[in-house]
C-alpha cells in the first residue's frame, strides 16, 4: 500500500509527463539490458558451435589423411602384385 501512495505523491508533485518520461527511460534501460544479456548468450553459443565445428573438421581431416595413406599403401601393393604377375 505504501508503494501506491509514493507513486501518487510522485504524480502529484512532479506531474504526469515527468513520471511517464521517467518510466519510459527506465523501460528503455531495462530493454537494453535484456538485449545485452541475450546478445552475450548468443555470442557464447556461437563460440561453442564454432569449437564443435572445428573439432568435426579436424576429425574429418584426420580420417581423410588415414584413408589417403591406406589407399596409397593398397596402390603400392597392387603395383607389386601386378609386377609379380607379369614376370
Secondary structure by P-SEA (a helix, b strand, c coil): caaaaaaaaaaaaccaaaaaaaaaaaaaaaaaaaaaaaaaaaaaaaaaaaaaaaaaaaaaaaaaaaaaaaaaaaaaaaaaaaaaaac
